[in-house]
Amino acid sequence: RTCPSYFPELTHPERIETPVLTVVGEQAATRPLSEAIHERLTTTKRILVAPGAGRVDLYYRTDLIPFDEIDSFLAQLLRQ
């Protein structure tokens, strides 16, 4: 089991059928969980690791958010 009980919907990430973009802080304590879930996804997926960011930095540190990579992922999906 790779997911805490407070995220039951992520207990079976292989059941997710929609594309998934995961953005996680490089220094986030939750990064290993995000990476474990990402590995189990069987859909179109991308994980972006924001350098220098912790767990909550991406809520308010817009300078750390990888907007170009997010745009690239979304544009790729729209071209499909």
Sequence and secondary structure as in RCSB ss.txt:
>XXXX:A:sequence
RTCPSYFPELTHPERIETPVLTVVGEQAATRPLSEAIHERLTTTKRILVAPGAGRVDLYYRTDLIPFDEIDSFLA
QLLRQ
>XXXX:A:secstr
  S TT GGGS GGG  S EEEEEETT TTHHHHHHHHHH  SSEEEEEETT  SSHHHH GGGS HHHHHHHHH
HHHH 
